[in-house]
């Protein structure tokens, strides 16, 4: 593993126990300048993961609890008149940070959800004819509870497509939970966490990850995999071109994290489910065959021919 990335991973593991694959996926998304949707039950460490990542890289961190009464101005900010100058002044919202935790995004109203679209896509805020650039790097990490749906709003496909990956943390193994119990008796590790690099270091790592090579054969494999989601009887909606780009970016980030300057087909297979599953919709026939979109993508990945050599 890349030495600088390993330092970040090990620092986050002081707080998050036994979830290295999840941590690596989130860091890979950060290297891609992408956003992450974390779908999981309460209490598995979603907030701690985001907070630990922000602290590890000395990034600014804001958390907004999204409820039906949250207004777009709470997220993107608003303009108000300065009594002394009589001019409009911008007052920043929660999005003006390096790491934004949008907690329970599916509880926000459609109007509040839509205010995140420009923030996530353009990394900027347009308000009253002015444009305000967000800090760099910027990353939105949104959470939602897959079990409790009362009082929630469905995330539109356009919004889902903005997340480079969707992941689940899952319950810890018994041995890991014993470690969590032991740590909880001696105070909160998250409060003691110190940084191991800076946002400038992250910007440098992002540029290095972009230089990872992808062969024509691997690019063709990506396109065949994505095309297979569009021409499949089990899917009503396939992945968009943004899905192809997301696989390319994530596979390059994973290869960089593993210390390689080239992408392999295994990198593509490793990221395919987390990148594509939330971008597709099961058809009626697909719902009878698969319990989740993840299962459908695993099935499709299993029959798309892998390039050799």
Residue pairs with C-beta under 8 A, 6 or more apart in sequence:
1 9
1 257
1 258
1 259
2 205
2 256
2 257
2 258
2 259
4 197
4 201
4 205
5 24
5 27
5 205
5 256
5 257
7 196
7 197
8 27
8 53
8 56
8 57
8 196
8 197
9 20
9 23
9 24
9 27
11 52
11 56
11 193
11 194
11 195
11 196
12 23
12 49
12 52
12 53
12 56
13 20
13 23
14 52
14 189
14 193
15 45
15 48
15 49
15 51
15 52
15 189
15 190
15 193
16 22
16 23
16 45
16 48
16 49
16 52
17 172
17 176
17 177
17 179
17 180
17 183
18 172
18 173
18 175
18 176
18 179
19 45
19 49
19 169
19 170
19 172
22 49
22 167
22 169
22 170
23 49
24 254
24 257
25 36
25 165
25 167
25 271
25 274
26 36
26 49
26 53
26 141
26 167
27 53
27 253
27 257
28 250
28 253
28 254
28 257
28 271
29 35
29 36
29 139
29 164
29 165
29 250
29 253
30 53
30 137
30 139
30 202
30 206
31 202
31 205
31 206
31 209
31 253
31 256
31 257
32 164
32 206
32 209
32 246
32 249
32 250
32 252
32 253
33 123
33 137
33 138
33 139
33 206
34 139
34 163
34 164
34 165
34 246
34 249
34 250
35 120
35 139
35 140
35 141
35 142
35 162
35 163
35 164
36 139
36 140
36 141
36 142
36 163
36 164
36 165
36 166
36 167
37 105
37 142
37 143
37 144
37 160
37 163
37 165
37 166
37 167
37 278
38 46
38 49
38 141
38 142
38 143
38 144
38 166
38 167
38 168
38 169
39 143
39 144
39 145
39 146
39 166
39 167
39 168
40 46
40 143
40 145
40 146
40 168
40 169
40 170
41 145
41 146
41 147
42 145
44 169
44 170
44 171
44 172
45 169
46 103
46 143
46 169
47 63
47 101
47 103
47 143
48 190
49 141
49 169
50 61
50 63
50 99
50 101
50 141
51 61
51 63
51 101
51 190
52 190
52 193
53 59
53 99
54 60
54 61
54 98
54 99
55 61
55 190
55 193
55 194
55 195
56 193
56 195
56 196
56 197
57 98
57 195
57 196
57 197
57 198
57 199
57 201
57 202
58 195
58 197
58 198
58 199
59 97
59 98
59 99
59 137
59 199
59 202
60 97
60 98
60 99
60 135
61 97
61 98
61 99
61 101
62 94
62 95
62 96
62 97
62 99
62 100
62 101
63 94
63 100
63 101
63 103
64 70
64 74
64 75
64 94
64 100
64 101
64 102
64 103
65 103
65 104
66 102
66 103
66 104
66 105
66 107
66 108
66 112
67 104
67 107
67 108
68 107
68 108
68 109
68 151
70 108
70 109
70 112
71 111
71 112
72 111
72 112
72 114
72 115
73 93
74 93
74 94
74 112
75 93
75 94
75 95
75 102
75 112
75 115
75 116
75 119
76 93
76 95
76 115
76 118
76 119
76 125
76 127
77 90
77 91
77 92
77 93
77 95
77 96
77 125
77 127
77 132
78 90
78 91
78 93
78 127
79 88
79 89
79 90
79 91
79 127
79 128
80 88
80 89
80 91
81 87
81 88
81 89
82 88
82 89
88 128
90 127
90 130
90 132
92 132
93 125
94 100
95 116
95 119
95 125
95 134
95 140
96 125
96 132
96 134
96 135
97 134
97 135
97 138
98 135
98 136
98 137
98 138
98 139
98 199
99 138
99 139
99 141
100 119
100 138
100 139
100 140
100 141
101 141
101 142
101 143
102 108
102 116
102 140
102 141
102 142
102 143
103 142
103 143
104 143
104 144
104 145
104 152
105 113
105 116
105 142
105 143
105 144
105 155
106 144
106 145
106 152
106 153
106 154
106 155
107 151
107 152
107 153
108 153
109 153
110 153
110 156
113 153
113 155
113 156
113 159
114 159
116 140
116 159
116 162
117 158
117 159
117 162
118 124
118 125
118 126
119 125
119 134
119 140
120 140
120 162
121 162
123 133
123 134
123 136
123 138
124 131
124 132
124 133
124 134
125 131
125 132
125 134
126 132
135 199
136 199
136 203
137 199
137 202
137 203
137 206
142 163
144 152
144 155
157 237
157 279
157 281
160 166
160 278
160 279
161 240
161 242
161 243
161 279
163 278
164 246
164 249
164 250
164 275
165 246
165 250
165 271
165 274
165 275
166 274
166 277
166 278
167 274
171 177
172 180
183 189
205 256
208 256
209 252
209 253
209 256
210 252
211 261
212 252
212 253
212 255
212 256
212 260
212 261
212 262
212 263
213 261
213 262
213 263
214 248
214 251
214 252
214 262
214 263
215 262
215 263
217 307
217 309
218 251
218 263
218 264
218 265
218 268
218 307
219 248
220 307
221 265
221 268
221 304
221 306
221 307
222 244
222 247
222 248
222 251
222 268
223 244
224 304
224 305
225 247
225 268
225 272
225 276
225 300
225 301
225 304
226 238
226 239
226 241
226 243
226 244
226 247
226 276
227 238
228 300
228 303
228 304
229 235
229 238
229 239
229 243
229 276
229 279
229 280
229 297
229 300
230 238
230 239
231 238
232 238
232 286
232 296
232 300
233 283
233 285
233 286
234 282
234 283
234 285
234 286
234 289
234 290
234 296
234 299
235 280
235 281
235 282
235 283
235 286
235 296
236 281
236 282
236 283
236 284
236 286
237 279
237 280
237 281
238 279
238 280
239 276
239 279
239 280
240 279
242 279
243 275
243 276
243 279
246 275
247 268
247 271
247 272
247 275
247 276
250 271
250 274
250 275
251 263
251 267
251 268
251 270
251 271
252 263
254 267
254 270
254 271
255 261
255 262
255 263
255 264
255 267
258 267
265 306
265 307
269 301
269 306
272 297
272 301
273 294
273 297
273 298
273 301
276 297
277 292
277 293
277 294
277 296
277 297
278 293
280 293
280 296
280 297
281 293
282 290
282 293
282 296
286 296
289 296
290 296
290 299
